[in-house]
Amino acid sequence: MQGTVHTFDAATGSGTVLTDNGREITFGSAAFAASGLIHVRPGQRISLEMGATGITRIWIDGIGQGQRIR
């Protein structure tokens, strides 16, 4: 699933994402920590992984183990 960062609080590592179908979903510090990212900004496109309790991981396509930005 993909979406756009709507809000991000660097102090807590949490924020919200607007999915492509218009749903606003909150992500917590654990999901952000799993991303390996240092910061995200509102308006940035991200991919997200959903679990039973919500977003479990976020990432930017092309940034990850074995991936390159094209």
N, C-alpha and C positions, 0 to 999 in steps of 0.2 A: 504494500500500500504506500502511496506517496501523499505528501501534503506540503504545506507552507508554514514555516514558523510564524506564529502569531505574536507570542510573547516569550521572553526568556529572562530569567532572573539569575545572573551570574553568581550571586552570593549563595543561592540555594541549589543551583544546577537544575532547576525545574522550569517548566513553561507550558505553553499550549501550542497545538498544531491545528491548522484548518485543513482537513482532508479534502481531496479533490471532489468528494460528493457533498461538501459544505458542512460537515460535522466538525465541531470543535472538541478536541480531546486533550486532556492534560497529561503531561509526562513528568515523572518524578526524578529525583536525583539518581536513583539506581539505573534508570533507562539511559540517562545522560552519561553516567559513568561507564556504562557498557559500550558507549559509542566510541570511546577513545578520543573524542573531540575536546578541544579546549574551550571553544565558544561557538555559539550559533547566533545569528542575528535575525530579527523580524524580517520577513520577506524571503528568507533563504529556503530553497527547495530541499526537502529531505525525504528519505525513505524511512518507513517505520515498520516494526514487527509488533504484532498484537498478541497478547496472551489472554488468559481468562480474566485477569484483573486490570487490563488496559495495555498501554504501550510498554513493552519490555526492552526495546532497543531502538535507537535511531541511528542513521548513518547517511552519509552523502555518497551517492553513486560515484564510483571512480576513486574513492579514498578508502582504502582498506588493504588488508594483507593481500599482496599479489596483484593489486589493482593500480592502474595509472589513470590520471585525468587525461581525457583525449581532447 
